Amino acid sequence: MLILRRSLYDHTFAGTWEFPGGKLEFGEKLEDCLCREVREETGLEVEVECLLYANTFLTHPWRQVVVVTYLCRPEEGEVRLSEEHTEYLWATGQELRERIPQKVLEELERYGVLALLN
């Protein structure tokens, strides 16, 4: 799985590892948003295959986030990071477990996503 490391100067979760993705623009379809965000953050074009899981959580007492996670396959090309990120890794299951925040790992386990890497 492709993971990205946020810039150390980022005001939100600086230095943490995450999956490519981002905010949905008003009127935008979920899959179109994902393709746009992956392109903006990595320079890659992807084919969206299927929905893996969706969940919601609070990041602050006043802010709720909805996460919709899809399985995608990249088309030809190399990763070119945006200024938001400083590193990328095509991670194995073990590498993912060493880098992704614990709360996210628990969700991936709960929905069987990590089993896809085995």
KOLNULUM-998681 format. One record per residue (C-alpha): residue number from 1; chain; y, x negated, z negated. Coordinates in nm, 2 decimals. Layout:
REM residues N
+-----+--------+--------+--------+--------+
! num ! chaine !  north !   east !     up !
+-----+--------+--------+--------+--------+
! NUM !      A !      Y !      X !      Z !
...
+-----+--------+--------+--------+--------+
END
This chain:
REM residues 118
+-----+--------+--------+--------+--------+
! num ! chaine !  north !   east !     up !
+-----+--------+--------+--------+--------+
!   1 !      A !   0.00 !   0.00 !   0.00 !
!   2 !      A !   0.35 !  -0.12 !   0.08 !
!   3 !      A !   0.57 !  -0.17 !  -0.23 !
!   4 !      A !   0.92 !  -0.30 !  -0.25 !
!   5 !      A !   1.11 !  -0.47 !  -0.53 !
!   6 !      A !   1.46 !  -0.34 !  -0.60 !
!   7 !      A !   1.74 !  -0.59 !  -0.60 !
!   8 !      A !   1.82 !  -0.74 !  -0.94 !
!   9 !      A !   2.18 !  -0.62 !  -0.89 !
!  10 !      A !   2.08 !  -0.26 !  -0.83 !
!  11 !      A !   2.23 !  -0.02 !  -1.09 !
!  12 !      A !   1.91 !   0.19 !  -1.09 !
!  13 !      A !   1.58 !   0.03 !  -1.20 !
!  14 !      A !   1.69 !  -0.33 !  -1.10 !
!  15 !      A !   1.40 !  -0.56 !  -1.03 !
!  16 !      A !   1.13 !  -0.29 !  -1.04 !
!  17 !      A !   0.87 !  -0.23 !  -0.78 !
!  18 !      A !   0.84 !   0.10 !  -0.60 !
!  19 !      A !   0.72 !   0.27 !  -0.28 !
!  20 !      A !   0.95 !   0.31 !   0.01 !
!  21 !      A !   1.13 !   0.65 !   0.00 !
!  22 !      A !   1.45 !   0.82 !  -0.11 !
!  23 !      A !   1.66 !   1.12 !  -0.12 !
!  24 !      A !   1.62 !   1.43 !   0.09 !
!  25 !      A !   1.93 !   1.52 !   0.29 !
!  26 !      A !   2.03 !   1.89 !   0.30 !
!  27 !      A !   1.83 !   2.07 !   0.57 !
!  28 !      A !   1.60 !   1.78 !   0.63 !
!  29 !      A !   1.22 !   1.82 !   0.66 !
!  30 !      A !   1.01 !   1.62 !   0.40 !
!  31 !      A !   0.83 !   1.42 !   0.67 !
!  32 !      A !   1.15 !   1.35 !   0.86 !
!  33 !      A !   1.31 !   1.23 !   0.54 !
!  34 !      A !   1.02 !   1.00 !   0.47 !
!  35 !      A !   1.02 !   0.85 !   0.82 !
!  36 !      A !   1.40 !   0.79 !   0.80 !
!  37 !      A !   1.39 !   0.64 !   0.45 !
!  38 !      A !   1.10 !   0.40 !   0.54 !
!  39 !      A !   1.29 !   0.30 !   0.85 !
!  40 !      A !   1.61 !   0.24 !   0.66 !
!  41 !      A !   1.44 !   0.04 !   0.38 !
!  42 !      A !   1.18 !  -0.16 !   0.58 !
!  43 !      A !   1.26 !  -0.13 !   0.95 !
!  44 !      A !   0.91 !   0.02 !   1.01 !
!  45 !      A !   0.83 !   0.33 !   1.20 !
!  46 !      A !   0.55 !   0.53 !   1.03 !
!  47 !      A !   0.31 !   0.81 !   1.12 !
!  48 !      A !   0.28 !   1.06 !   0.83 !
!  49 !      A !  -0.09 !   1.15 !   0.78 !
!  50 !      A !  -0.12 !   1.37 !   0.48 !
!  51 !      A !   0.02 !   1.48 !   0.15 !
!  52 !      A !  -0.13 !   1.28 !  -0.14 !
!  53 !      A !   0.04 !   1.45 !  -0.43 !
!  54 !      A !   0.36 !   1.60 !  -0.56 !
!  55 !      A !   0.51 !   1.60 !  -0.91 !
!  56 !      A !   0.83 !   1.63 !  -1.11 !
!  57 !      A !   0.97 !   1.44 !  -1.41 !
!  58 !      A !   1.29 !   1.38 !  -1.60 !
!  59 !      A !   1.46 !   1.05 !  -1.55 !
!  60 !      A !   1.73 !   1.15 !  -1.80 !
!  61 !      A !   1.78 !   1.46 !  -2.01 !
!  62 !      A !   2.01 !   1.59 !  -1.74 !
!  63 !      A !   1.83 !   1.47 !  -1.43 !
!  64 !      A !   1.50 !   1.59 !  -1.28 !
!  65 !      A !   1.33 !   1.42 !  -0.99 !
!  66 !      A !   1.07 !   1.57 !  -0.76 !
!  67 !      A !   0.83 !   1.31 !  -0.61 !
!  68 !      A !   0.63 !   1.40 !  -0.29 !
!  69 !      A !   0.39 !   1.12 !  -0.19 !
!  70 !      A !   0.23 !   1.10 !   0.15 !
!  71 !      A !  -0.02 !   0.87 !   0.32 !
!  72 !      A !   0.14 !   0.70 !   0.61 !
!  73 !      A !   0.04 !   0.44 !   0.87 !
!  74 !      A !   0.29 !   0.19 !   1.01 !
!  75 !      A !   0.33 !   0.14 !   1.38 !
!  76 !      A !   0.36 !  -0.21 !   1.52 !
!  77 !      A !   0.64 !  -0.42 !   1.37 !
!  78 !      A !   0.74 !  -0.64 !   1.08 !
!  79 !      A !   0.90 !  -0.55 !   0.76 !
!  80 !      A !   1.28 !  -0.61 !   0.75 !
!  81 !      A !   1.42 !  -0.52 !   0.41 !
!  82 !      A !   1.75 !  -0.34 !   0.35 !
!  83 !      A !   2.00 !  -0.47 !   0.09 !
!  84 !      A !   1.84 !  -0.24 !  -0.17 !
!  85 !      A !   1.53 !  -0.46 !  -0.19 !
!  86 !      A !   1.46 !  -0.83 !  -0.22 !
!  87 !      A !   1.08 !  -0.85 !  -0.17 !
!  88 !      A !   0.79 !  -0.66 !  -0.03 !
!  89 !      A !   0.41 !  -0.67 !  -0.07 !
!  90 !      A !   0.12 !  -0.51 !   0.11 !
!  91 !      A !  -0.05 !  -0.46 !  -0.23 !
!  92 !      A !  -0.41 !  -0.44 !  -0.32 !
!  93 !      A !  -0.51 !  -0.20 !  -0.60 !
!  94 !      A !  -0.50 !  -0.49 !  -0.85 !
!  95 !      A !  -0.16 !  -0.61 !  -0.73 !
!  96 !      A !  -0.03 !  -0.25 !  -0.75 !
!  97 !      A !  -0.15 !  -0.22 !  -1.11 !
!  98 !      A !   0.03 !  -0.55 !  -1.20 !
!  99 !      A !   0.37 !  -0.44 !  -1.06 !
! 100 !      A !   0.42 !  -0.06 !  -1.05 !
! 101 !      A !   0.56 !   0.10 !  -1.37 !
! 102 !      A !   0.29 !   0.24 !  -1.61 !
! 103 !      A !   0.41 !   0.61 !  -1.57 !
! 104 !      A !   0.38 !   0.58 !  -1.19 !
! 105 !      A !   0.03 !   0.43 !  -1.22 !
! 106 !      A !  -0.08 !   0.71 !  -1.45 !
! 107 !      A !   0.02 !   0.96 !  -1.18 !
! 108 !      A !  -0.15 !   0.76 !  -0.91 !
! 109 !      A !  -0.47 !   0.76 !  -1.12 !
! 110 !      A !  -0.45 !   1.12 !  -1.21 !
! 111 !      A !  -0.42 !   1.23 !  -0.85 !
! 112 !      A !  -0.69 !   0.99 !  -0.72 !
! 113 !      A !  -0.45 !   0.79 !  -0.51 !
! 114 !      A !  -0.56 !   0.45 !  -0.63 !
! 115 !      A !  -0.92 !   0.53 !  -0.53 !
! 116 !      A !  -0.80 !   0.51 !  -0.17 !
! 117 !      A !  -0.75 !   0.13 !  -0.22 !
! 118 !      A !  -1.11 !   0.07 !  -0.32 !
+-----+--------+--------+--------+--------+
END
